[in-house]
Amino acid sequence: MLADIYLSVRRQTFVWVDPGKFHHEDFSAHTNGETVFVCEHADGSLAGFLSLWPEDDFIHMLYIRSESRAAAPARRCSRRCRNGRSISTG
């Protein structure tokens, strides 16, 4: 599911790149070695994710589904990251 969000948001956002250059398997390759925090709505539905490169405490990616952006899940995701609550690892 996270790979679906990654692919969809990249295709919507990076309009200058041919959408055919983005692939579902890019998510695994691009988050390899990173800690991935899942952003959820209060009802448990998936809103997006944040990936952190732990060696440098660097937020590498923050991807939120377009239909979820009004609910401010990015703020909750970054809060979860600061509190050290990792949901899954890449």
N, CA, C and O of each residue as an XYZ file, in Angstrom:
360
protein
N       0.812     -1.194      0.000
C       0.000      0.000      0.000
C       0.862      1.267      0.000
O       0.525      2.234     -0.684
N       1.964      1.280      0.753
C       2.834      2.457      0.757
C       3.445      2.680     -0.621
O       3.604      3.818     -1.063
N       3.783      1.595     -1.289
C       4.331      1.711     -2.648
C       3.296      2.313     -3.594
O       3.652      3.044     -4.517
N       2.021      2.012     -3.372
C       0.955      2.590     -4.191
C       0.894      4.104     -4.006
O       0.764      4.855     -4.972
N       0.991      4.537     -2.751
C       0.981      5.979     -2.463
C       2.197      6.642     -3.092
O       2.082      7.698     -3.715
N       3.352      6.027     -2.928
C       4.588      6.586     -3.482
C       4.470      6.767     -4.991
O       4.803      7.826     -5.524
N       4.001      5.748     -5.665
C       3.870      5.800     -7.118
C       2.850      6.854     -7.543
O       3.123      7.654     -8.438
N       1.705      6.859     -6.922
C       0.631      7.787     -7.283
C       1.035      9.245     -7.066
O       0.847     10.081     -7.950
N       1.588      9.546     -5.896
C       1.957     10.934     -5.586
C       3.099     11.402     -6.481
O       3.106     12.553     -6.918
N       4.058     10.532     -6.759
C       5.159     10.929     -7.658
C       4.625     11.275     -9.042
O       5.036     12.267     -9.644
N       3.708     10.453     -9.543
C       3.144     10.708    -10.871
C       2.328     11.990    -10.899
O       2.305     12.678    -11.919
N       1.657     12.328     -9.802
C       0.864     13.561     -9.731
C       1.737     14.796     -9.546
O       1.414     15.868    -10.058
N       2.834     14.652     -8.821
C       3.635     15.798     -8.409
C       4.756     16.136     -9.384
O       4.951     17.304     -9.719
N       5.483     15.142     -9.836
C       6.630     15.371    -10.722
C       6.154     15.389    -12.173
O       6.445     14.481    -12.951
N       5.416     16.441    -12.517
C       4.767     16.522    -13.824
C       5.757     16.665    -14.977
O       5.388     16.412    -16.124
N       6.979     17.056    -14.715
C       7.985     17.235    -15.754
C       8.667     15.913    -16.122
O       9.455     15.865    -17.066
N       8.368     14.841    -15.380
C       8.960     13.534    -15.649
C       7.894     12.639    -16.274
O       6.744     12.625    -15.837
N       8.290     11.898    -17.293
C       7.381     10.938    -17.922
C       6.883      9.965    -16.858
O       7.701      9.288    -16.236
N       5.565      9.865    -16.621
C       5.026      8.984    -15.584
C       5.446      7.527    -15.747
O       5.467      6.780    -14.769
N       5.775      7.118    -16.951
C       6.217      5.752    -17.202
C       7.584      5.445    -16.599
O       7.984      4.284    -16.527
N       8.297      6.475    -16.169
C       9.618      6.262    -15.555
C       9.523      5.898    -14.080
O      10.514      5.498    -13.468
N       8.328      6.038    -13.510
C       8.105      5.681    -12.109
C       7.532      4.268    -12.044
O       6.655      3.906    -12.828
N       8.033      3.480    -11.106
C       7.621      2.083    -11.005
C       7.282      1.728     -9.560
O       7.803      2.321     -8.616
N       6.416      0.769     -9.417
C       5.955      0.323     -8.108
C       7.128     -0.115     -7.225
O       7.138      0.163     -6.026
N       8.096     -0.784     -7.802
C       9.228     -1.299     -7.019
C      10.209     -0.197     -6.593
O      11.130     -0.467     -5.822
N      10.030      1.028     -7.077
C      10.895      2.140     -6.664
C      10.838      2.361     -5.152
O      11.836      2.725     -4.532
N       9.666      2.137     -4.570
C       9.504      2.381     -3.135
C      10.512      1.575     -2.320
O      11.189      2.124     -1.451
N      10.613      0.292     -2.594
C      11.550     -0.567     -1.843
C      12.992     -0.115     -2.031
O      13.766     -0.075     -1.074
N      13.341      0.217     -3.239
C      14.711      0.647     -3.517
C      15.027      1.991     -2.860
O      16.122      2.184     -2.331
N      14.075      2.912     -2.893
C      14.326      4.267     -2.397
C      14.213      4.398     -0.881
O      14.671      5.392     -0.316
N      13.616      3.421     -0.217
C      13.521      3.461      1.242
C      14.423      2.429      1.910
O      14.356      2.241      3.125
N      15.253      1.769      1.135
C      16.149      0.753      1.674
C      17.044      1.354      2.757
O      17.752      2.331      2.512
N      17.011      0.771      3.942
C      17.836      1.250      5.048
C      17.211      2.390      5.834
O      17.802      2.861      6.805
N      16.042      2.838      5.441
C      15.380      3.944      6.122
C      14.328      3.416      7.086
O      13.870      2.281      6.964
N      13.960      4.240      8.029
C      12.856      3.939      8.927
C      11.625      4.619      8.347
O      11.652      5.810      8.034
N      10.550      3.861      8.206
C       9.330      4.386      7.608
C       8.255      4.511      8.686
O       7.957      3.557      9.404
N       7.684      5.705      8.779
C       6.604      5.978      9.708
C       5.315      6.088      8.911
O       5.245      6.836      7.936
N       4.308      5.356      9.319
C       3.029      5.357      8.634
C       2.133      6.438      9.224
O       2.029      6.565     10.444
N       1.494      7.207      8.371
C       0.561      8.251      8.792
C      -0.852      7.722      8.589
O      -1.238      7.352      7.480
N      -1.614      7.691      9.670
C      -2.975      7.175      9.597
C      -3.981      8.226     10.060
O      -3.661      9.119     10.845
N      -5.195      8.092      9.554
C      -6.314      8.891     10.049
C      -6.793      8.267     11.359
O      -6.396      7.154     11.704
N      -7.636      8.978     12.075
C      -8.163      8.481     13.348
C      -8.888      7.150     13.185
O      -8.908      6.339     14.111
N      -9.480      6.917     12.024
C     -10.202      5.663     11.791
C      -9.286      4.517     11.361
O      -9.754      3.412     11.086
N      -7.979      4.785     11.306
C      -7.009      3.751     10.951
C      -6.702      3.650      9.473
O      -5.830      2.875      9.081
N      -7.395      4.413      8.642
C      -7.112      4.372      7.206
C      -5.782      5.069      6.916
O      -5.391      6.003      7.616
N      -5.114      4.611      5.902
C      -3.774      5.080      5.560
C      -3.821      6.436      4.867
O      -4.547      6.619      3.890
N      -3.042      7.382      5.380
C      -2.972      8.718      4.797
C      -1.676      8.929      4.020
O      -1.660      9.660      3.029
N      -0.597      8.299      4.459
C       0.693      8.483      3.799
C       1.806      7.919      4.641
O       1.587      7.061      5.496
N       3.021      8.414      4.389
C       4.179      7.926      5.128
C       5.286      8.962      5.129
O       5.312      9.877      4.305
N       6.190      8.798      6.065
C       7.397      9.600      6.184
C       8.552      8.618      6.274
O       8.488      7.662      7.047
N       9.612      8.836      5.498
C      10.787      7.975      5.620
C      11.959      8.790      6.146
O      12.200      9.920      5.720
N      12.665      8.198      7.065
C      13.763      8.857      7.766
C      15.054      8.083      7.545
O      15.095      6.864      7.712
N      16.101      8.797      7.169
C      17.429      8.199      7.091
C      18.020      8.338      8.493
O      18.455      9.425      8.873
N      18.039      7.242      9.271
C      18.350      7.342     10.703
C      19.763      7.804     11.033
O      19.978      8.429     12.072
N      20.716      7.512     10.179
C      22.110      7.885     10.492
C      22.291      9.395     10.613
O      23.149      9.862     11.362
N      21.485     10.157      9.877
C      21.606     11.612      9.900
C      20.356     12.302     10.422
O      20.273     13.530     10.392
N      19.373     11.525     10.905
C      18.075     12.086     11.305
C      17.518     12.983     10.203
O      17.051     14.093     10.457
N      17.580     12.482      8.995
C      17.183     13.230      7.804
C      15.863     12.690      7.264
O      15.759     11.503      6.953
N      14.859     13.551      7.152
C      13.596     13.146      6.537
C      13.825     13.123      5.029
O      13.997     14.161      4.391
N      13.824     11.939      4.492
C      14.072     11.754      3.065
C      12.805     11.956      2.252
O      12.832     12.599      1.202
N      11.697     11.410      2.733
C      10.447     11.510      1.979
C       9.268     11.733      2.916
O       9.235     11.224      4.036
N       8.312     12.500      2.433
C       7.033     12.671      3.101
C       5.984     12.658      2.002
O       5.872     13.606      1.225
N       5.226     11.591      1.945
C       4.219     11.415      0.897
C       2.855     11.227      1.529
O       2.652     10.316      2.331
N       1.921     12.093      1.166
C       0.561     12.065      1.689
C      -0.391     11.952      0.504
O      -0.269     12.686     -0.477
N      -1.341     11.024      0.607
C      -2.346     10.863     -0.452
C      -3.072     12.177     -0.657
O      -3.396     12.862      0.314
N      -3.333     12.538     -1.896
C      -3.954     13.833     -2.191
C      -5.285     14.012     -1.486
O      -5.598     15.118     -1.046
N      -6.073     12.958     -1.366
C      -7.372     13.074     -0.707
C      -7.259     13.201      0.809
O      -8.262     13.435      1.483
N      -6.058     13.050      1.353
C      -5.844     13.126      2.802
C      -5.192     14.432      3.237
O      -5.070     14.675      4.438
N      -4.781     15.256      2.328
C      -3.980     16.430      2.677
C      -4.711     17.444      3.543
O      -4.074     18.119      4.352
N      -6.000     17.573      3.404
C      -6.749     18.554      4.198
C      -6.800     18.169      5.675
O      -7.052     19.026      6.523
N      -6.568     16.908      5.993
C      -6.658     16.433      7.377
C      -5.355     16.622      8.153
O      -5.292     16.231      9.319
N      -4.332     17.195      7.567
C      -3.035     17.480      8.197
C      -2.319     16.247      8.755
O      -1.787     16.311      9.863
N      -2.289     15.122      8.020
C      -1.582     13.947      8.532
C      -0.069     14.135      8.573
O       0.612     13.447      9.334
N       0.462     15.040      7.780
C       1.909     15.260      7.786
C       2.380     15.728      9.150
O       3.451     15.331      9.608
N       1.597     16.561      9.796
C       1.953     17.055     11.131
C       1.993     15.891     12.122
O       2.919     15.783     12.925
N       0.988     15.028     12.060
C       0.962     13.863     12.956
C       2.120     12.922     12.660
O       2.704     12.340     13.573
N       2.445     12.776     11.401
C       3.538     11.889     11.018
C       4.868     12.411     11.563
O       5.669     11.640     12.092
N       5.101     13.703     11.438
C       6.359     14.260     11.940
C       6.405     14.200     13.467
O       7.477     14.003     14.040
N       5.271     14.364     14.127
C       5.209     14.246     15.585
C       5.572     12.824     16.010
O       6.334     12.624     16.955
N       5.022     11.848     15.306
C       5.314     10.448     15.595
C       6.806     10.174     15.409
O       7.405      9.418     16.175
N       7.392     10.784     14.403
C       8.819     10.613     14.131
C       9.642     11.183     15.287
O      10.594     10.549     15.743
N       9.282     12.362     15.754
C      10.009     12.977     16.868
C       9.887     12.153     18.144
O      10.812     12.110     18.956
N       8.741     11.500     18.313
C       8.517     10.688     19.505
C       9.101      9.287     19.378
O       9.016      8.489     20.311
N       9.691      8.988     18.230
C      10.363      7.706     18.052
C       9.455      6.517     17.873
O       9.868      5.386     18.128
N       8.220      6.739     17.437
C       7.297      5.629     17.262
C       7.273      5.209     15.796
O       6.487      5.725     15.002
N       8.122      4.290     15.460
C       8.195      3.750     14.120
C       7.131      2.684     13.945
O       6.968      1.814     14.801
N       6.420      2.748     12.853
C       5.381      1.779     12.589
C       5.929      0.611     11.784
O       5.580     -0.540     12.049
N       6.767      0.886     10.820
C       7.391     -0.174     10.029
C       8.760      0.305      9.587
O       9.048      1.501      9.620
N       9.594     -0.619      9.177
C      10.925     -0.240      8.726
C      11.133     -0.680      7.298
O      10.631     -1.717      6.864
N      11.897      0.146      6.563
C      12.187     -0.148      5.165
C      13.538     -0.771      5.019
O      13.955     -1.089      3.905
